[in-house]
Amino acid sequence: MGDADWRIEDADWRINDVEASGARISIFWSRICVEKGREFAHTLGLLGDTISVRRRMEKNCRQLEIGRFGMLLVGLTVLVVSFTGSAARGAVLDADAFKHYVEQFNAHDEELTVQHVPNAQAWAFLEDNIPLLECPDKDIEQTYYFRWWTFRKHIKETSDGFVITEFLPKVGWSGKHNTISCPAGHHLYEGRWLHDPRYLDDYSIFWFRKGGDPRRYSFWAADAMWARALVTGDDRLPQELLPDLIANYQAWEKHYRDDNGLFWQVDGRDGMEVSISGRLHPHAQGYRATINSYMYGDALAIARIAEKAGRKDIAERFRDKAATIRRLLQEKLWDPKAQFFMVLPRGEDTQLSDARELHGYTPWYFNIPDTDQSVAWKQLMDPKGFYAPFGPTTAEQRHPGFAVSYQGHECQWNGPSWPLATSVTLTALANVLNAYQQDVISAEDYFETLKIYTKSHRRRREDGRVVPWIDENLNPFTGDWLSRTRLKSWKNGTWDAGKGGKERGKDYNHSTYCDLVITGLIGLRPRVDDCVEVNPLVPEGAWDYFCLDRIRYHGRWLTILYDRTGQRYKRGRGLRVLADGKEIAASECLTRVTGKLPNDVSLGLYVQEGVLKKGGLPYQGVGANYFSLFSRLIADANDTSSLANLSVLARRDIPFVRFMAGGFWPVDWQLYQTDRQAYFERFDRVVRCAETHGVGLIPSLFWHLSTVSDIVGESLDQMGDPDSKTNAFMRQYTQEVVTRYRNSPAIWGWEFGNEYNLGVDLPNHAQHRPPVVPRLGTAKERTERDELTFDQLRVAFVEFARTVREHDKTRVIISGNAMPRPSAWHNVNENTWTRDTDAQFGAILLRDNPDPMDTISVHLYPNAKGVYPGGAAPVEEALSLAAQHAARAGKPLFLGEFGAPRKFGDAQEQEAAFRRFLEAIKRHRVPLAAFWVFDYDRQESEWNVSPSNDRAFLLDLVSRHNREVRIKP
């Protein structure tokens, strides 16, 4: 960052003095204007207070708490992702066409409980986070948006991060934060399609590390987390939780597996009270297809996660466990006479239950049964079996124990229809139709069952109005929400607080619907590889069109559409699958298709024959410096304000950010040194959020010149020794970061640090040694060994670049240097402040960015004397000279910092100066630039540009510039 008054040419270069907790600290050579409150926040005593301020930014008119600068109001558009830009290239549907559904849901709703996203912000949240669906069946379309609307209600922010609830009111049988493990598998299957990964990341961790109780009820945790990874394409979190998942599995084995090898469960702990089979045991304990299928699924998922983690021993052990469960489930719970999976009561010499119950389809949820066992599915469409107009029923209707009762327990599983069981059944049926060769059941049956399930999502209010509704269980013949009818007059003719109070089951979150539409009806079958498989279960001739759009899948944006005539979407007749707007699979009829995701996902920015490229095309664009994007999370894991603001940039068509990808002072690296897992969990959130919003990242790994040397206890001259502790630390951190994120589409390039070239070869170096601030972790004194030369710095640059290139063969490598001092050549060669010629400036420019760094980095600001390297004047001429030298060297120019501060005058004068910069960038074809600085309240007095301050117009200027220079395929 540059100060307009910064004197880069003066031999009597001024030293800035600042107050820090009563101590006077001499700040050396760096252009880091302390009076503007930049990186020296610690010195000013602000870091601990200001960075830790929790700034919550929520959709639509949310407030941004900025500790020292008051409350700023953020407008309606702040957090809406721009799906017309890079965030969802090639989007087909207009989100606003579906907003009316949410408006209707809100209008009809009695909002009794408010959690993270209230009704008023529901549409902003959904527009930002869900795939869009259009189809001719408006009941299915409406219910799809209704179920996302209700799911949103259950996102709850807690001191342990986000969790997902089952009931909105507090219920007595829940655990910490009102969580219940029974529906958690459904939460993960349904929520895996949300664009923002934070909610399920936190929720997954909560169950095992933040006080969750994962074994209070049946819960297929490992399977659900693996299923989510198949959608995101990111299995890092399951790998991190692998020890927890194994320990959880072993605890199930210890307490719930008998000597016969089968797992047992109480029907109520399966979430299935008062079942017919439960009556066969005094405590309703039985070897059930449910719990044994869940344990099979978890064993197989753990094996797959272990394989990805390189733990073949664990993988083999758990594959053996899965094979054993599969064999025992088929041997002991399959009734060949009934041709169904039944319950075996716990105990010796017991007999299988004689009741077919809907949960007997659970083994197909995990693809366990053999093909010949598909005969069980004929019961689903049999009116004497499970078929009903608001079904399916939870027990076969021909059994004498079948009942639909308005007496006794409100949660009965001896006949009523339960969305929980229906969603398991439909997921299982989709597996049958995708993986089994059978002629018992068809796509038409799936379609009809889903339509029945859809029809059940209704309630006729007392005023006669029919509104969308989801509750606990319902009468399969009338559609009445049975448990609600029981509970609303439970005690003295009204609701009972002991039962959960008023409308306990309203918006009940213990089933899936949207996942059934996505993976079953539309037919996107998540896979571990980069093959996109789509097999719609919409029967041929049933619909003339459908479109599922803005699907976030493996870091890409997918669109699946069907257009019988080709006239609705103008993409051709038939079934089409698009990735980032490009067609990857097609068929003229509704049938299974496959296509490969584009293979440039990990390229980011790269240099080819001296040209900066992205995705095979030359690239031009202006981004933002988002200095504190990661540092806020380092200081406070709960401060997600910077992550939320990434969507602002996406909305404004600002494609990438440069940010400090580590600590500034040594103390800021303590989390990395003491709890690396927690450190990278926070870094992961930055990368995943950038992926979600389609914003590129250029992490600057070692921002402050003296910090790493101070951490390892060496002087700065050790940068010149490739075997020093300083270079070893830098290599280690570089390798960790690059290998962890090299497969992320969000990473555009790698930068070493910030303006290191300004701290070398100074004629009056003794006066400008690095600062001494021991409380921030610096050395206690400085000597002549801290007077860095470029020859020493070059070693560190090259070591960094070689390490990056060893692990990432393509992305650009950037020094992060500023524009050289006007006297830099004479500084090193003559130890004077004589001005450099243009040729000398060019030589220094190339020296400052040595191979294998493949870009030229400069930071450029207007200064009071108007003196620039190479004799250039004004500032636009300096940029022109830099661009010419970069072109001759065959290295693209990165203008890493530029800007127009408030001191230039009023808004009109600031705008004029900023426009001149943008015009110069365009005229000289600078491929990459980033303005200083976005969302950084410590520089509110001069440089900060935020969506809510009076300099927000600069964002519009950048957005307009990017649209003008964008190179289109």
VEXTOR-192428 format. One record per residue (C-alpha): residue in one letter; x, z, y. Coordinates in steps of 0.02 Angstrom, whole numbers, padded with zeros to 5 digits, always signed. Last residue first. Example, Ala and Ser with C-alpha at 12.3 -4.5 7.8 and 13.67 -1.06 7.14 Angstrom:
% VEXTOR-192428
S+00684+00357-00053 A+00615+00390-00225 
//
This chain:
% VEXTOR-192428
P-00721-01281-00857 K-00740-01206-00683 I-00597-01150-00572 R-00660-01015-00455 V-00595-01040-00278 E-00761-01036-00185 R-00845-00905-00293 N-00694-00793-00277 H-00692-00808-00088 R-00876-00762-00075 S-00848-00607-00180 V-00696-00559-00078 L-00793-00574+00084 D-00938-00477+00010 L-00822-00336-00040 L-00753-00334+00138 F-00932-00302+00199 A-00921-00131+00117 R-00812-00072+00261 D-00947+00037+00340 N-00957+00145+00185 S-01076+00134+00037 P-01000+00003-00077 S-00827+00075-00043 V-00675+00006+00046 N-00546+00138+00091 W-00403+00088+00205 E-00398+00189+00365 S-00492+00353+00385 E-00569+00343+00211 Q-00396+00348+00134 R-00426+00503+00032 D-00595+00429-00016 Y-00524+00299-00134 D-00666+00187-00191 F-00570+00023-00174 V-00401-00003-00087 W-00301-00113-00049 F-00344-00292-00089 A-00289-00378-00250 A-00214-00552-00267 L-00188-00683-00403 P-00170-00872-00401 V-00098-00890-00226 R-00148-01067-00185 H-00061-01070-00016 R-00221-01116+00076 K-00330-00999-00026 I-00219-00846-00004 A-00197-00892+00180 E-00385-00903+00203 L-00406-00735+00117 F-00277-00654+00231 R-00355-00731+00386 R-00525-00669+00328 F-00457-00492+00319 A-00396-00501+00498 A-00563-00568+00560 E-00660-00437+00462 Q-00558-00296+00535 E-00588-00365+00709 Q-00776-00376+00680 A-00782-00203+00603 D-00698-00125+00755 G-00512-00117+00782 F-00356-00156+00682 K-00337+00032+00657 R-00474+00021+00526 P-00356-00059+00403 A-00346-00242+00349 G-00281-00272+00174 F-00149-00333+00053 E-00082-00271-00113 G-00031-00353-00277 L-00006-00526-00205 F+00038-00596-00375 L+00135-00759-00368 P+00148-00867-00523 K+00326-00894-00589 G+00401-01067-00603 A+00548-01016-00494 R+00513-01154-00368 A+00330-01100-00363 A+00378-00919-00331 H+00493-00972-00189 Q+00353-01074-00108 A+00224-00935-00129 A+00340-00808-00049 L+00371-00924+00098 S+00184-00951+00123 L+00148-00765+00113 A+00277-00733+00249 E+00197-00871+00352 E+00028-00785+00340 V+00108-00624+00406 P+00158-00706+00569 A+00304-00734+00575 A+00435-00771+00443 G+00618-00738+00473 G+00652-00743+00286 P+00571-00574+00261 Y+00445-00517+00392 V+00450-00458+00573 G+00283-00443+00661 K+00338-00291+00758 A+00180-00190+00721 N+00165-00236+00539 P+00039-00345+00447 Y+00031-00302+00262 L+00105-00384+00107 H+00134-00324-00070 V+00236-00443-00178 S+00250-00477-00364 I+00326-00634-00438 T+00269-00667-00616 D+00349-00695-00787 M+00444-00533-00812 P+00562-00581-00953 D+00652-00613-00839 P+00690-00529-00673 N+00565-00495-00533 D+00668-00412-00394 R+00809-00537-00416 L+00688-00681-00391 L+00629-00611-00225 I+00806-00565-00177 A+00865-00745-00198 G+00715-00811-00101 F+00748-00691+00043 Q+00929-00749+00046 A+00871-00930+00058 D+00749-00886+00198 T+00886-00795+00292 D+00903-00608+00285 R+00904-00497+00440 T+01057-00385+00463 W+01021-00205+00414 T+01192-00176+00338 N+01269-00124+00172 E+01347-00297+00157 N+01288-00362-00012 V+01150-00240-00059 N+01075-00207+00112 H+01115-00385+00169 W+01002-00457+00035 A+00866-00327+00072 S+00864-00352+00261 P+00685-00411+00283 R+00635-00282+00152 P+00570-00362-00006 M+00380-00387-00021 A+00321-00249-00135 N+00359-00236-00320 G+00232-00209-00459 S+00354-00284-00585 I+00223-00387-00676 I+00215-00447-00857 V+00082-00577-00896 R-00003-00573-01064 T+00059-00682-01207 K+00164-00606-01344 D+00102-00428-01335 H+00198-00304-01444 E+00378-00363-01424 R+00334-00436-01254 V+00288-00266-01187 T+00447-00186-01250 R+00552-00328-01180 A+00468-00310-01010 F+00497-00123-01003 E+00679-00135-01054 V+00703-00276-00927 F+00631-00176-00783 A+00728-00020-00832 V+00891-00118-00836 R+00850-00203-00670 L+00830-00032-00588 Q+01014+00007-00619 D+01072-00157-00543 F+00943-00128-00406 T+01033+00028-00352 L+00957+00202-00353 E+01019+00345-00246 D+00971+00488-00362 R+01151+00505-00421 E+01197+00544-00241 T+01110+00711-00266 R+00934+00779-00264 E+00876+00958-00291 K+00744+01058-00382 A+00692+00909-00487 T+00508+00867-00475 G+00368+00954-00571 L+00233+00968-00438 R+00283+01148-00400 P+00462+01086-00387 V+00427+00971-00238 V+00590+00884-00195 P+00558+00710-00126 P+00659+00559-00183 R+00817+00520-00084 H+00795+00441+00085 Q+00927+00517+00199 A+01065+00492+00071 H+01012+00310+00057 N+01065+00260+00233 P+01124+00086+00181 L+00977+00077+00058 D+01019-00008-00107 V+00855+00035-00194 G+00693+00123-00148 L+00593-00025-00086 N+00614-00116-00251 Y+00513+00018-00342 E+00355-00041-00255 N+00230+00025-00383 G+00259+00025-00570 F+00287-00080-00727 E+00134-00191-00733 W+00046-00261-00887 G-00084-00399-00888 W-00267-00445-00909 I-00327-00303-01020 A-00517-00304-01031 P-00521-00419-01182 S-00451-00274-01284 N-00337-00319-01428 R-00180-00265-01335 Y-00256-00095-01299 R-00173+00028-01418 T-00017-00075-01448 V+00014-00093-01261 V-00019+00088-01218 E+00086+00165-01355 Q+00228+00040-01335 T+00236+00067-01148 Y+00234+00256-01170 Q+00377+00250-01294 R+00479+00125-01195 M+00460+00226-01035 F+00511+00387-01121 A+00663+00303-01198 N+00708+00227-01030 T+00711+00398-00947 K+00795+00482-01095 S+00940+00362-01073 D+00990+00231-01201 P+00958+00081-01088 D+01067+00162-00954 G+01029+00096-00779 M+00872+00201-00764 Q+00994+00344-00783 D+01036+00323-00598 L+00874+00413-00558 S+00938+00582-00612 E+00878+00655-00777 G+00765+00800-00825 V+00644+00707-00940 I+00493+00730-00826 D+00597+00709-00668 S+00663+00541-00727 V+00484+00489-00767 T+00423+00538-00594 S+00558+00465-00482 L+00483+00293-00449 H+00298+00332-00439 W+00177+00212-00523 F+00243+00209-00701 L+00111+00115-00803 S+00026-00001-00680 P-00127-00054-00778 I-00197-00227-00738 L-00376-00219-00798 G-00511-00353-00805 V-00694-00314-00771 G-00824-00377-00896 H-00938-00228-00870 T-00934-00165-01047 E-00752-00209-01072 A-00706-00114-00914 C-00804+00035-00981 R-00712+00023-01146 V-00543+00018-01059 V-00578+00166-00947 R-00655+00266-01089 D-00505+00233-01197 F-00391+00307-01063 R-00492+00467-01075 E-00477+00471-01265 F-00295+00428-01237 Y-00262+00591-01146 A-00366+00695-01267 Q-00264+00628-01413 R-00101+00651-01321 D-00131+00835-01296 T+00025+00921-01226 Q+00133+00780-01157 Y-00009+00665-01104 L-00104+00811-01030 Q+00051+00865-00934 W+00080+00695-00854 D+00002+00744-00688 V+00130+00883-00673 P+00266+00751-00663 W+00188+00677-00506 F+00088+00515-00505 G+00011+00519-00678 G-00029+00371-00789 A-00110+00201-00778 M-00116+00186-00588 F-00237+00043-00558 R-00250-00145-00529 V-00427-00206-00541 F-00509-00366-00602 P-00652-00489-00577 I-00732-00453-00410 D-00897-00546-00429 R-00990-00418-00322 R-01092-00355-00469 A-00937-00340-00576 L-00856-00239-00437 V-01004-00122-00425 S-01006-00108-00615 L-00833-00033-00606 N-00908+00103-00498 A-00978+00197-00647 L-00805+00214-00720 S-00739+00285-00556 S-00878+00414-00552 T-00841+00475-00727 D-00775+00645-00674 N-00809+00746-00831 A-00634+00727-00903 D-00562+00800-00743 A-00383+00774-00684 I-00342+00635-00807 L-00516+00564-00779 R-00489+00551-00592 S-00318+00474-00623 F-00393+00330-00721 L-00485+00233-00585 S-00388+00321-00446 F-00291+00171-00380 Y-00429+00043-00393 N-00334-00099-00311 A-00458-00239-00305 G-00470-00417-00366 V-00446-00589-00290 G-00452-00741-00403 Q-00371-00901-00461 Y-00342-00952-00642 P-00288-01112-00725 L-00390-01139-00884 G-00354-01104-01068 G-00447-00938-01072 K-00347-00871-00927 K-00203-00962-00846 L-00064-00935-00719 V+00038-01094-00707 G+00228-01098-00724 E+00226-01204-00881 Q+00101-01083-00960 V+00087-00908-00893 Y-00039-00785-00964 L-00188-00685-00905 G-00293-00597-01038 L-00248-00669-01207 S-00334-00545-01323 V-00508-00624-01334 D-00441-00802-01338 N-00504-00836-01515 P-00683-00879-01476 L-00801-00794-01600 K-00826-00894-01757 G-00995-00959-01812 T-01121-00929-01950 V-01297-00990-01981 R-01438-00930-02095 T-01598-01027-02074 L-01732-01061-01946 C-01722-01248-01925 E-01624-01371-01817 S-01465-01271-01847 A-01329-01209-01730 A-01169-01107-01719 I-01032-01072-01591 E-01113-01130-01429 K-01022-01071-01274 G-01104-00953-01150 D-00991-00805-01186 A-01034-00827-01370 L-01186-00935-01405 V-01293-00949-01561 R-01425-01085-01570 L-01576-01110-01683 G-01682-01267-01662 R-01692-01402-01532 G-01568-01417-01390 R-01507-01300-01255 K-01644-01333-01126 Y-01715-01157-01149 R-01899-01201-01161 Q-01887-01388-01194 G-01788-01390-01356 T-01945-01421-01456 R-01932-01280-01583 D-01823-01171-01472 Y-01732-01029-01559 L-01607-00920-01467 I-01465-00802-01505 T-01354-00758-01357 L-01192-00662-01376 W-01080-00581-01246 R-00910-00536-01316 G-00813-00374-01343 H-00854-00371-01528 Y-01040-00387-01488 R-01130-00351-01324 I-01295-00442-01338 R-01343-00515-01169 D-01485-00620-01241 L-01607-00619-01387 C-01713-00774-01368 F-01869-00832-01458 Y-01965-00993-01476 D-02103-01087-01567 W-02148-00939-01676 A-02225-00921-01849 G-02181-01097-01907 E-02034-01043-02016 P-02046-00857-02046 V-01949-00747-01924 L-01823-00663-02038 P-01679-00735-01938 N-01509-00749-02024 V-01366-00741-01898 E-01185-00714-01946 V-01049-00707-01813 C-00878-00717-01895 D-00748-00615-01803 D-00726-00492-01946 V-00804-00321-01979 R-00981-00387-01985 P-01146-00353-01899 R-01292-00459-01962 L-01385-00534-01814 G-01554-00579-01891 I-01682-00602-01754 L-01808-00507-01861 G-01684-00400-01957 T-01526-00358-01860 I-01596-00368-01683 V-01780-00327-01713 L-01740-00188-01836 D-01609-00118-01716 C-01742-00114-01580 Y-01859-00014-01691 T-01768+00139-01755 S-01832+00310-01803 H-01825+00493-01755 N-01840+00493-01566 Y-02016+00557-01529 D-02076+00491-01361 K-02214+00624-01367 G-02195+00735-01520 R-02197+00902-01433 E-02338+00850-01317 K-02364+01025-01248 G-02266+01163-01333 G-02133+01152-01466 K-02225+01235-01611 G-02191+01410-01547 A-02256+01357-01377 D-02425+01318-01457 W-02533+01181-01381 T-02719+01212-01358 G-02878+01268-01445 N-02825+01449-01461 K-02669+01393-01551 W-02651+01225-01638 S-02768+01123-01527 K-02645+00990-01468 L-02542+01014-01627 R-02660+00940-01757 T-02706+00784-01659 R-02522+00761-01616 S-02473+00776-01800 L-02599+00642-01848 W-02558+00511-01719 D-02716+00411-01753 G-02678+00237-01821 T-02840+00232-01920 F-02788+00197-02100 P-02606+00254-02101 N-02648+00415-02007 L-02494+00446-01905 N-02329+00536-01900 E-02208+00598-01767 D-02244+00512-01602 I-02219+00343-01517 W-02339+00276-01387 P-02382+00120-01288 V-02546+00145-01193 V-02728+00108-01234 R-02843+00167-01093 G-03003+00252-01151 D-02995+00397-01029 E-02950+00515-01171 R-02800+00406-01211 R-02796+00278-01349 R-02621+00282-01422 R-02512+00138-01475 H-02349+00107-01567 S-02440+00081-01734 K-02460-00104-01696 T-02272-00126-01700 Y-02260-00050-01873 I-02396-00168-01931 K-02301-00313-01851 L-02141-00256-01938 T-02232-00251-02104 E-02299-00427-02076 F-02130-00500-02031 Y-02043-00414-02177 D-02178-00480-02294 E-02158-00656-02224 A-01970-00640-02251 S-02009-00620-02436 I-02031-00497-02579 V-02022-00512-02768 D-01927-00676-02782 Q-01749-00610-02792 Q-01570-00661-02750 Y-01509-00510-02653 A-01399-00493-02497 N-01499-00550-02346 L-01679-00522-02399 V-01635-00359-02487 N-01535-00299-02337 A-01682-00337-02222 L-01790-00235-02341 A-01673-00085-02326 T-01683-00089-02136 L-01872-00107-02151 T-01883+00042-02268 V-01773+00153-02162 S-01877+00108-02008 T-02038+00144-02101 A-01975+00312-02162 L-01938+00376-01986 P-02092+00290-01914 W-02193+00403-02031 S-02356+00353-02113 P-02461+00492-02185 G-02470+00508-02376 N-02384+00658-02455 W-02253+00677-02321 Q-02339+00809-02214 C-02281+00866-02043 E-02427+00957-01961 H-02431+01088-02097 G-02605+01142-02151 Q-02764+01041-02124 Y-02788+00869-02047 S-02746+00790-02214 V-02701+00616-02270 A-02675+00641-02455 F-02590+00566-02608 G-02572+00694-02747 P-02683+00594-02865 H-02561+00446-02853 R-02640+00276-02822 Q-02600+00284-02637 E-02412+00280-02663 A-02327+00407-02552 T-02256+00388-02377 T-02387+00262-02324 P-02334+00098-02247 G-02429+00100-02140 F-02551+00070-01999 P-02658-00058-02092 A-02598+00011-02260 Y-02479-00050-02396 F-02386+00086-02492 G-02445+00066-02672 K-02629+00040-02711 P-02637-00081-02564 D-02483-00170-02638 M-02366-00242-02506 L-02229-00112-02526 Q-02255-00088-02713 K-02185-00262-02753 W-02021-00197-02687 A-01979-00099-02845 V-01947-00265-02934 S-01784-00272-02835 Q-01711-00168-02977 D-01657-00330-03062 T-01535-00363-02920 D-01438-00203-02945 P-01462-00059-02825 I-01338+00010-02696 N-01354-00102-02543 F-01342+00048-02424 Y-01519+00039-02351 W-01563-00027-02524 P-01539+00149-02594 T-01671+00213-02469 Y-01816+00121-02550 G-01865+00277-02649 H-01902+00354-02479 L-02073+00275-02492 E-02126+00392-02631 R-02173+00338-02808 A-02246+00489-02891 D-02217+00536-03074 S-02074+00652-03030 L-01928+00641-03151 Q-01920+00775-03282 T-01825+00939-03283 D-01718+01002-03427 E-01603+01105-03315 G-01630+01129-03129 R-01663+01028-02972 P-01818+00920-02977 L-01779+00736-03011 V-01852+00626-02874 M-01894+00443-02910 F-01812+00273-02886 F-01937+00142-02945 Q-01979+00032-03092 A-02113+00157-03147 K-02059+00131-03327 P-01875+00105-03288 D-01869+00265-03183 W-01710+00258-03081 L-01653+00433-03032 K-01533+00477-03175 E-01439+00321-03224 Q-01455+00225-03061 L-01410+00373-02951 L-01272+00422-03072 R-01189+00252-03067 R-01200+00237-02878 I-01136+00414-02854 T-00985+00378-02964 A-00945+00214-02875 A-00952+00301-02706 K-00833+00436-02763 D-00712+00306-02831 R-00718+00215-02664 F-00680+00383-02585 R-00520+00409-02683 E-00462+00229-02659 A-00485+00238-02471 I-00397+00406-02458 D-00244+00339-02549 K-00250+00178-02448 R-00230+00269-02284 G-00183+00125-02168 A-00307+00175-02034 K-00413+00022-02067 E-00414+00068-02251 A-00465+00245-02207 I-00613+00180-02107 R-00669+00075-02255 A-00652+00219-02378 I-00743+00336-02259 A-00883+00208-02248 L-00897+00197-02437 A-00905+00385-02455 D-01031+00398-02314 G-01145+00268-02389 Y-01139+00349-02560 M-01174+00518-02481 Y-01324+00445-02390 S-01387+00365-02550 N-01373+00531-02641 I-01463+00620-02501 T-01608+00497-02500 A-01627+00455-02684 R-01666+00638-02714 Y-01597+00765-02834 G-01724+00901-02795 Q-01758+01065-02709 A-01935+01101-02649 H-01903+01290-02665 P-02018+01321-02812 H-01981+01145-02880 L-02111+01015-02929 R-02201+01034-02762 G-02060+00940-02676 S-02106+00782-02773 I-02273+00769-02685 S-02193+00797-02515 V-02240+00944-02404 E-02091+00919-02288 M-01989+00759-02271 G-01851+00785-02141 D-01722+00780-02280 R-01702+00964-02246 G-01890+00979-02277 D-01871+00897-02448 V-01736+01021-02497 Q-01580+00929-02550 W-01479+00894-02706 F-01321+00792-02734 L-01286+00724-02908 G-01128+00750-03010 N-01213+00841-03153 D-01114+00995-03104 D-01212+01010-02943 R-01176+00940-02770 Y-01248+01021-02615 H-01130+01161-02562 K-00954+01104-02606 E-00989+00918-02603 W-01073+00928-02433 A-00922+01026-02369 Q-00806+00891-02438 Y-00902+00758-02344 N-00888+00853-02181 A-00702+00878-02207 I-00681+00691-02237 L-00781+00648-02082 D-00679+00770-01978 P-00513+00699-02041 L-00578+00521-02003 L-00634+00564-01826 E-00490+00471-01744 Q-00518+00324-01862 P-00703+00324-01823 L-00657+00322-01637 R-00533+00179-01651 D-00650+00065-01747 D-00687-00056-01605 G-00779-00217-01649 T-00925-00147-01550 V-01056-00200-01677 L-00962-00163-01838 A-00900-00003-01756 R-01081+00055-01744 A-01107+00031-01929 W-00948+00131-01959 M-01018+00274-01856 A-01182+00264-01952 D-01095+00264-02120 A-00985+00412-02074 A-01133+00516-02015 W-01263+00489-02151 F-01357+00646-02100 S-01466+00760-02208 Y-01510+00917-02112 R-01411+01071-02061 R-01258+00976-02117 P-01200+00901-01951 D-01213+01060-01847 G-01140+01009-01679 G-01025+01127-01585 K-00909+01011-01488 R-00788+00945-01619 F-00886+00875-01765 W-01058+00827-01703 F-01003+00815-01522 I-00874+00680-01557 S-01008+00558-01613 Y-01119+00602-01465 D-00977+00578-01340 D-00938+00405-01406 L-01124+00371-01423 Y-01157+00396-01238 R-00995+00328-01171 P-01009+00157-01253 D-01103+00073-01110 H-01177-00090-01174 L-01307-00007-01284 W-01323-00099-01451 R-01250+00047-01551 G-01395+00154-01489 E-01513+00106-01631 Y-01394+00133-01776 L-01316+00286-01695 H-01483+00367-01655 H-01549+00327-01829 G-01403+00420-01907 A-01434+00564-01788 P-01616+00587-01842 C-01586+00738-01957 S-01438+00807-01859 I-01544+00899-01732 T-01488+00924-01552 N-01575+01040-01429 H-01411+01065-01332 K-01342+01164-01480 G-01456+01170-01630 S-01639+01130-01655 W-01763+01230-01759 G-01841+01319-01611 V-01887+01164-01514 K-01838+01125-01334 P-01946+00989-01260 L-01884+00808-01272 F-01878+00804-01461 E-01747+00704-01558 T-01604+00721-01433 I-01452+00613-01400 V-01293+00694-01336 F-01180+00658-01187 G-01030+00765-01149 D-00998+00943-01206 S-01055+01022-01042 T-01212+00920-01066 E-01286+00752-01017 K-01441+00707-01116 I-01490+00534-01172 H-01663+00561-01247 K-01762+00475-01111 R-01661+00315-01135 F-01726+00304-01313 T-01903+00301-01241 W-01870+00151-01129 W-01775+00064-01268 R-01927+00090-01379 F-02042+00024-01244 Y-01935-00131-01217 Y-01950-00179-01400 T-02133-00126-01402 Q-02173-00249-01262 E-02088-00395-01350 I-02166-00352-01517 D-02339-00343-01440 K-02301-00497-01334 D-02276-00606-01487 P-02211-00765-01403 C-02032-00698-01394 E-01909-00643-01260 L-01782-00505-01291 L-01645-00439-01177 P-01497-00344-01246 I-01482-00171-01171 N-01370-00078-01049 D-01373-00127-00867 E-01551-00187-00859 L-01599-00034-00958 F-01517+00087-00836 A-01586+00003-00681 W-01756-00004-00765 A-01757+00181-00807 Q-01700+00246-00638 A-01869+00309-00578 N-01910+00361-00755 P-01768+00487-00757 V-01599+00450-00837 H-01497+00601-00890 Q-01640+00717-00942 V-01815+00735-00873 T-01954+00818-00972 L-02140+00809-00937 E-02146+00634-00865 E-02331+00595-00889 D-02315+00408-00915 H-02438+00269-00878 A-02353+00209-00718 N-02180+00227-00793 F-02225+00122-00945 Q-02303-00009-00831 E-02150-00019-00720 V-02043-00030-00876 Y-02142-00178-00940 H-02141-00260-00768 K-01951-00268-00770 F-01955-00399-00906 A-01943-00558-00801 D-01817-00469-00690 A-01688-00484-00827 D-01681-00673-00814 L-01642-00745-00984 V-01509-00872-01031 A-01344-00782-00996 G-01198-00903-01002 R-01066-00780-00951 A-01120-00600-00965 A-00998-00492-00869 S-00901-00641-00800 G-01030-00678-00667 T-01216-00710-00678 F-01235-00550-00777 S-01187-00449-00627 V-01198-00270-00685 V-01315-00160-00586 L-01231-00001-00527 V-01233-00018-00339 T-01386-00126-00317 L-01508+00010-00269 G-01399+00083-00135 V-01273+00224-00141 L-01294+00364-00016 L-01137+00454+00039 M-01124+00643+00046 G-00982+00724+00138 F-00801+00671+00168 R-00696+00810+00098 G-00770+00827-00077 I-00848+00658-00105 E-01011+00684-00200 L-01092+00515-00230 Q-01282+00522-00229 R-01394+00408-00327 C-01515+00290-00242 N-01542+00179-00394 K-01441+00211-00552 E-01334+00366-00563 M-01168+00406-00483 R-01110+00582-00512 R-00955+00638-00423 R-00887+00797-00499 V-00752+00862-00384 S-00595+00878-00491 I-00505+00746-00389 T-00538+00843-00230 D-00487+01019-00273 G-00336+01006-00386 L-00276+00850-00301 L-00294+00911-00123 G-00140+01017-00089 L-00069+00888+00029 T+00077+00866-00087 H-00044+00840-00231 A-00135+00706-00133 F+00030+00617-00109 E-00039+00458-00188 R-00130+00410-00028 G-00187+00532+00105 K-00175+00419+00257 E-00047+00537+00334 V+00054+00517+00177 C+00085+00333+00207 I+00164+00282+00043 R+00292+00157+00105 S+00425+00244-00001 W+00592+00283+00078 F+00590+00473+00072 I+00461+00608+00104 S+00539+00768+00169 I+00431+00915+00123 R+00395+01060+00242 A+00318+01203+00145 G+00165+01301+00202 S+00054+01241+00061 A+00112+01062+00089 E+00139+01009+00269 V+00204+00835+00294 D+00362+00757+00361 N+00385+00570+00365 I+00562+00506+00380 R+00588+00363+00501 W+00701+00215+00465 D+00851+00225+00582 A+00917+00061+00513 D+00748-00015+00556 E+00687-00165+00456 I+00544-00097+00352 R+00459-00011+00497 W+00283+00033+00437 D+00161+00023+00581 A+00032-00080+00486 D+00052+00042+00343 G+00065-00038+00173 M+00000+00000+00000 
//
